[in-house]
Amino acid sequence: QVQVVESGGKFVQAGDSLRLSCIISGSTAGITATGWFRQAPGKEREFLGRITWSRVQTYSADAVKGRFTISSDNAKNTVNLQINSLKPEDTAVYYCNAAVGTLRYWGQGTQVTVSS
């Protein structure tokens, strides 16, 4: 089993930066990648990007547009999402998941609210 816990979400002002963290524990040896997603009220969950265990990053161009950066610390089993120049439309619950083969382990999410 794999446990995933997100943290770092809070209420911020437009233009601020924020760093979200995803801590993964349990049977982590089989994890091949960790992805970040978000879900705004009334909308479907949206893919933001992912990072493999070898630190290869892939981003969703539509969602990211150069403001999002994913990094990882394999020794600490932590994957971070740095968001710069926050906008009100970034308000959402942010989730990460860990991929083990075809399985996906999700966290409970962390709320980010951006005020204009």
ZIMOJO-V344754 format. One record per helix or strand of 2 or more residues. SS is the DSSP state (2 for helix, 1 for strand). FROM is the first residue (numbers start at 1). TO is the last residue. Records with the same first field share a line. If there is no record, write none. Layout:
# ZIMOJO-V344754
SS: FROM-TO  FROM-TO
This chain:
# ZIMOJO-V344754
1: 2-7  11-13  18-26  33-39  46-52  57-59  68-73  78-83  92-100  103-106  110-115
2: 28-30  61-64  74-76  88-90
